[in-house]
Amino acid sequence: MKKDNAETKPPSICRVISAYQAAYPDPLVIKVGEKLTVGEKESEWSGWLWCTNQDGKSGWVPEKYVEHKGDIGVARFDYDATELSVDIGQELIIDCEESGWIWCTNQQGLQGWVPVVHLEIVGEGGKQ
């Protein structure tokens, strides 16, 4: 998920304020140009689509990552739906935010999405 960035800046840090357990143990991973079937829109999280790849694997994908007409879509970008289980008090490095979720890295180097409501931003490099 990491985006190439010409500028180097200190990483932003967030702290877990409520535990989150990943809901999907076998996440959908898509590549740019991949054909998808698009299902209903997420009711709890706006900006997400339920997509199924050619192998029959399904998962939530940010709406702007999929070009679609009706129930047929094509991935506009690579996307990994991996979620990260976290515990209260953990500090995470933020990579990007998308429609109420943050892609972050924990101190063990594991990466994934965590709902922003479970986190508080503490600043750059852990400084408030």
C-alpha positions as CSV (number, residue, x, y, z in Angstrom):
1,M,0.0,0.0,0.0
2,K,2.9,2.3,0.5
3,K,2.9,5.2,-1.9
4,D,6.0,6.5,-3.6
5,N,6.7,10.0,-2.4
6,A,9.5,12.2,-3.7
7,E,9.6,14.1,-0.4
8,T,11.0,12.5,2.7
9,K,9.2,13.5,5.9
10,P,9.1,12.1,9.4
11,P,6.4,9.4,9.7
12,S,3.1,10.3,11.4
13,I,2.3,8.2,14.5
14,C,-1.0,7.1,16.0
15,R,-1.9,5.4,19.2
16,V,-4.5,2.7,19.6
17,I,-7.3,3.9,21.9
18,S,-9.6,0.8,21.5
19,A,-8.6,-2.7,20.4
20,Y,-9.5,-3.9,16.9
21,Q,-9.6,-7.5,15.7
22,A,-9.2,-8.0,12.0
23,A,-12.5,-9.3,10.5
24,Y,-11.2,-11.0,7.4
25,P,-8.4,-13.6,7.8
26,D,-8.1,-14.2,4.0
27,P,-8.1,-10.6,2.5
28,L,-8.8,-9.7,-1.1
29,V,-5.7,-8.5,-3.0
30,I,-6.2,-7.0,-6.4
31,K,-3.9,-5.7,-9.1
32,V,-4.4,-2.8,-11.5
33,G,-6.4,-3.9,-14.5
34,E,-8.0,-6.8,-12.8
35,K,-11.6,-7.5,-13.6
36,L,-14.1,-7.4,-10.7
37,T,-17.7,-8.0,-10.0
38,V,-19.1,-5.1,-7.9
39,G,-21.8,-5.8,-5.3
40,E,-23.7,-3.7,-2.8
41,K,-22.1,-0.6,-1.1
42,E,-21.0,-0.8,2.5
43,S,-23.6,0.7,4.8
44,E,-21.3,1.4,7.9
45,W,-18.3,2.8,5.9
46,S,-19.1,5.1,3.0
47,G,-16.7,5.1,0.1
48,W,-16.2,1.3,-0.1
49,L,-17.5,-1.3,-2.6
50,W,-17.9,-5.1,-2.1
51,C,-15.9,-6.6,-5.0
52,T,-15.3,-10.2,-6.1
53,N,-12.3,-11.2,-8.3
54,Q,-12.2,-13.7,-11.1
55,D,-11.3,-16.5,-8.6
56,G,-14.4,-15.8,-6.5
57,K,-12.6,-14.1,-3.6
58,S,-14.5,-11.1,-2.2
59,G,-13.7,-8.1,0.0
60,W,-14.2,-4.4,0.5
61,V,-12.3,-2.1,-1.8
62,P,-12.2,1.8,-1.8
63,E,-14.7,3.0,-4.4
64,K,-12.1,5.3,-6.0
65,Y,-9.9,2.2,-6.7
66,V,-12.5,0.7,-9.0
67,E,-13.8,2.0,-12.3
68,H,-17.2,0.4,-12.7
69,K,-20.4,0.6,-14.6
70,G,-23.2,-1.4,-12.8
71,D,-21.9,-4.6,-11.4
72,I,-18.7,-4.9,-13.6
73,G,-15.5,-3.2,-12.6
74,V,-11.8,-2.9,-13.3
75,A,-9.2,-2.2,-10.6
76,R,-7.6,1.3,-11.2
77,F,-4.9,0.6,-8.6
78,D,-3.3,-2.2,-6.8
79,Y,-5.0,-2.8,-3.4
80,D,-4.5,-5.0,-0.4
81,A,-7.5,-5.4,2.0
82,T,-5.4,-6.8,4.9
83,E,-6.6,-5.6,8.3
84,L,-4.3,-5.2,11.3
85,S,-5.4,-6.5,14.7
86,V,-4.3,-4.0,17.4
87,D,-4.4,-3.6,21.2
88,I,-4.9,-0.5,23.3
89,G,-1.7,1.6,23.7
90,Q,0.2,0.3,20.7
91,E,1.9,3.0,18.6
92,L,1.6,2.6,14.8
93,I,3.2,4.4,11.9
94,I,0.7,5.9,9.5
95,D,1.1,5.4,5.8
96,C,-2.2,6.6,4.4
97,E,-5.9,7.2,5.2
98,E,-8.8,6.0,3.1
99,S,-12.5,6.5,3.8
100,G,-12.3,6.2,7.6
101,W,-9.5,3.6,7.7
102,I,-5.7,4.0,8.1
103,W,-3.0,1.8,6.6
104,C,-0.4,1.5,9.2
105,T,2.6,-0.5,10.4
106,N,3.1,-1.9,13.9
107,Q,6.4,-2.2,15.8
108,Q,6.8,-5.8,14.5
109,G,6.6,-4.6,10.9
110,L,3.1,-6.0,10.2
111,Q,0.9,-3.8,8.0
112,G,-2.8,-3.4,7.5
113,W,-5.9,-1.3,7.8
114,V,-7.3,-0.2,11.1
115,P,-10.6,1.9,11.5
116,V,-9.6,5.5,12.4
117,V,-12.2,5.4,15.2
118,H,-9.8,3.0,17.1
119,L,-6.8,5.5,16.8
120,E,-5.7,8.9,17.9
121,I,-3.0,10.8,15.9
122,V,-0.1,11.7,18.2
123,G,2.0,13.5,15.7
124,E,5.3,13.0,13.8
125,G,7.7,10.5,15.2
126,G,5.5,9.9,18.3
127,K,5.8,13.6,19.5
128,Q,2.6,15.4,20.4
